[in-house]
């Protein structure tokens, strides 16, 4: 049960990180790569938030509920944070999707 959940967070971080790198590398050259910005930043920060908060609550609470609530809350908070960062970057670069 624990391994697929951790694998999902690592997959979110890997694919979100790769998408972010693609966007940063090709933002001036390819206008079609700009549409992946919201998804990649949200996925990266959702995976990062879920991983850190779930492990943090697991060690603090020492029950299974701490891991579960950390996983759900961290994923939601990280996704919202990633969306906010991506929206600020879009406004800064004046990108129209």
Phi and psi in degrees as GROMACS dihedral restraints (atoms count N, CA, C in turn):
[ dihedral_restraints ]
;  ai    aj    ak    al  type     phi  dphi    fc
    3     4     5     6     1   -74.0    20    10
    4     5     6     7     1   -37.7    20    10
    6     7     8     9     1   -65.2    20    10
    7     8     9    10     1   -45.0    20    10
    9    10    11    12     1   -64.3    20    10
   10    11    12    13     1   -33.8    20    10
   12    13    14    15     1   -67.6    20    10
   13    14    15    16     1   -41.8    20    10
   15    16    17    18     1   -70.5    20    10
   16    17    18    19     1   -34.2    20    10
   18    19    20    21     1   -64.3    20    10
   19    20    21    22     1   -36.1    20    10
   21    22    23    24     1   -66.8    20    10
   22    23    24    25     1   -41.1    20    10
   24    25    26    27     1   -66.7    20    10
   25    26    27    28     1   -39.5    20    10
   27    28    29    30     1   -67.4    20    10
   28    29    30    31     1   -35.5    20    10
   30    31    32    33     1   -65.5    20    10
   31    32    33    34     1   -39.9    20    10
   33    34    35    36     1   -61.0    20    10
   34    35    36    37     1   -43.4    20    10
   36    37    38    39     1   -67.0    20    10
   37    38    39    40     1   -40.1    20    10
   39    40    41    42     1   -68.2    20    10
   40    41    42    43     1   -50.9    20    10
   42    43    44    45     1   -69.4    20    10
   43    44    45    46     1   -36.3    20    10
   45    46    47    48     1   -67.0    20    10
   46    47    48    49     1   -40.2    20    10
   48    49    50    51     1   -66.4    20    10
   49    50    51    52     1   -41.2    20    10
   51    52    53    54     1   -65.7    20    10
   52    53    54    55     1   -41.3    20    10
   54    55    56    57     1   -63.8    20    10
   55    56    57    58     1   -38.1    20    10
   57    58    59    60     1   -65.8    20    10
   58    59    60    61     1   -41.1    20    10
   60    61    62    63     1   -65.1    20    10
   61    62    63    64     1   -39.2    20    10
   63    64    65    66     1   -63.2    20    10
   64    65    66    67     1   -42.0    20    10
   66    67    68    69     1   -65.0    20    10
   67    68    69    70     1   -44.9    20    10
   69    70    71    72     1   -65.1    20    10
   70    71    72    73     1   -37.6    20    10
   72    73    74    75     1   -73.5    20    10
   73    74    75    76     1   -32.0    20    10
   75    76    77    78     1  -117.2    20    10
   76    77    78    79     1    20.7    20    10
   78    79    80    81     1   -68.8    20    10
   79    80    81    82     1   -29.4    20    10
   81    82    83    84     1   -91.9    20    10
   82    83    84    85     1   -20.7    20    10
   84    85    86    87     1   -94.1    20    10
   85    86    87    88     1   -51.7    20    10
   87    88    89    90     1  -110.6    20    10
   88    89    90    91     1   111.1    20    10
   90    91    92    93     1   -70.5    20    10
   91    92    93    94     1   -18.1    20    10
   93    94    95    96     1   -79.8    20    10
   94    95    96    97     1   -17.0    20    10
   96    97    98    99     1   -78.4    20    10
   97    98    99   100     1    -9.3    20    10
   99   100   101   102     1   -72.0    20    10
  100   101   102   103     1   -21.1    20    10
  102   103   104   105     1   -74.0    20    10
  103   104   105   106     1   -15.6    20    10
  105   106   107   108     1   -87.1    20    10
  106   107   108   109     1    -2.0    20    10
  108   109   110   111     1   -63.4    20    10
  109   110   111   112     1   -48.7    20    10
  111   112   113   114     1   -61.6    20    10
  112   113   114   115     1   -42.1    20    10
  114   115   116   117     1   -70.9    20    10
  115   116   117   118     1   -41.9    20    10
  117   118   119   120     1   -71.6    20    10
  118   119   120   121     1   -42.6    20    10
  120   121   122   123     1   -65.3    20    10
  121   122   123   124     1   -41.9    20    10
  123   124   125   126     1   -64.2    20    10
  124   125   126   127     1   -41.8    20    10
  126   127   128   129     1   -66.2    20    10
  127   128   129   130     1   -42.4    20    10
  129   130   131   132     1   -63.8    20    10
  130   131   132   133     1   -49.0    20    10
  132   133   134   135     1   -72.9    20    10
  133   134   135   136     1   -27.4    20    10
  135   136   137   138     1   -66.5    20    10
  136   137   138   139     1   -44.4    20    10
  138   139   140   141     1   -65.0    20    10
  139   140   141   142     1   -41.5    20    10
  141   142   143   144     1   -66.7    20    10
  142   143   144   145     1   -42.7    20    10
  144   145   146   147     1   -66.1    20    10
  145   146   147   148     1   -41.8    20    10
  147   148   149   150     1   -65.1    20    10
  148   149   150   151     1   -40.5    20    10
  150   151   152   153     1   -66.4    20    10
  151   152   153   154     1   -49.2    20    10
  153   154   155   156     1   -70.6    20    10
  154   155   156   157     1   -42.2    20    10
  156   157   158   159     1   -72.2    20    10
  157   158   159   160     1   -35.9    20    10
  159   160   161   162     1   -67.3    20    10
  160   161   162   163     1   -42.2    20    10
  162   163   164   165     1   -70.5    20    10
  163   164   165   166     1   -36.3    20    10
  165   166   167   168     1   -63.7    20    10
  166   167   168   169     1   -45.8    20    10
  168   169   170   171     1   -71.5    20    10
  169   170   171   172     1   -28.0    20    10
  171   172   173   174     1   -64.4    20    10
  172   173   174   175     1   -40.4    20    10
  174   175   176   177     1   -79.9    20    10
  175   176   177   178     1   -27.8    20    10
  177   178   179   180     1   -79.5    20    10
  178   179   180   181     1   -45.0    20    10
  180   181   182   183     1   -89.7    20    10
  181   182   183   184     1   -32.9    20    10
  183   184   185   186     1    60.4    20    10
  184   185   186   187     1    35.2    20    10
  186   187   188   189     1  -135.5    20    10
  187   188   189   190     1   165.8    20    10
  189   190   191   192     1   -68.1    20    10
  190   191   192   193     1   -26.2    20    10
  192   193   194   195     1   -69.7    20    10
  193   194   195   196     1   -32.1    20    10
  195   196   197   198     1   -62.6    20    10
  196   197   198   199     1   -41.4    20    10
  198   199   200   201     1   -66.2    20    10
  199   200   201   202     1   -43.6    20    10
  201   202   203   204     1   -66.1    20    10
  202   203   204   205     1   -46.8    20    10
  204   205   206   207     1   -69.5    20    10
  205   206   207   208     1   -32.4    20    10
  207   208   209   210     1   -66.7    20    10
  208   209   210   211     1   -37.9    20    10
  210   211   212   213     1   -65.5    20    10
  211   212   213   214     1   -47.4    20    10
  213   214   215   216     1   -71.0    20    10
  214   215   216   217     1   -48.1    20    10
  216   217   218   219     1   -66.8    20    10
  217   218   219   220     1   -40.4    20    10
  219   220   221   222     1   -67.0    20    10
  220   221   222   223     1   -38.7    20    10
  222   223   224   225     1   -65.1    20    10
  223   224   225   226     1   -42.3    20    10
  225   226   227   228     1   -68.2    20    10
  226   227   228   229     1   -47.1    20    10
  228   229   230   231     1   -65.7    20    10
  229   230   231   232     1   -40.0    20    10
  231   232   233   234     1   -66.8    20    10
  232   233   234   235     1   -38.8    20    10
  234   235   236   237     1   -63.9    20    10
  235   236   237   238     1   -42.1    20    10
  237   238   239   240     1   -66.7    20    10
  238   239   240   241     1   -38.9    20    10
  240   241   242   243     1   -64.6    20    10
  241   242   243   244     1   -42.8    20    10
  243   244   245   246     1   -63.6    20    10
  244   245   246   247     1   -38.2    20    10
  246   247   248   249     1   -65.8    20    10
  247   248   249   250     1   -39.3    20    10
  249   250   251   252     1   -66.7    20    10
  250   251   252   253     1   -41.9    20    10
  252   253   254   255     1   -64.9    20    10
  253   254   255   256     1   -41.9    20    10
  255   256   257   258     1   -66.1    20    10
  256   257   258   259     1   -37.9    20    10
  258   259   260   261     1   -64.8    20    10
  259   260   261   262     1   -40.5    20    10
  261   262   263   264     1   -64.1    20    10
  262   263   264   265     1   -39.3    20    10
  264   265   266   267     1   -67.1    20    10
  265   266   267   268     1   -37.5    20    10
  267   268   269   270     1   -64.6    20    10
  268   269   270   271     1   -42.4    20    10
  270   271   272   273     1   -65.3    20    10
  271   272   273   274     1   -38.7    20    10
  273   274   275   276     1   -65.4    20    10
  274   275   276   277     1   -42.0    20    10
  276   277   278   279     1   -87.6    20    10
  277   278   279   280     1    -6.5    20    10
  279   280   281   282     1    55.6    20    10
  280   281   282   283     1    54.0    20    10
  282   283   284   285     1   -92.4    20    10
  283   284   285   286     1   133.0    20    10
  285   286   287   288     1  -105.2    20    10
  286   287   288   289     1   124.1    20    10
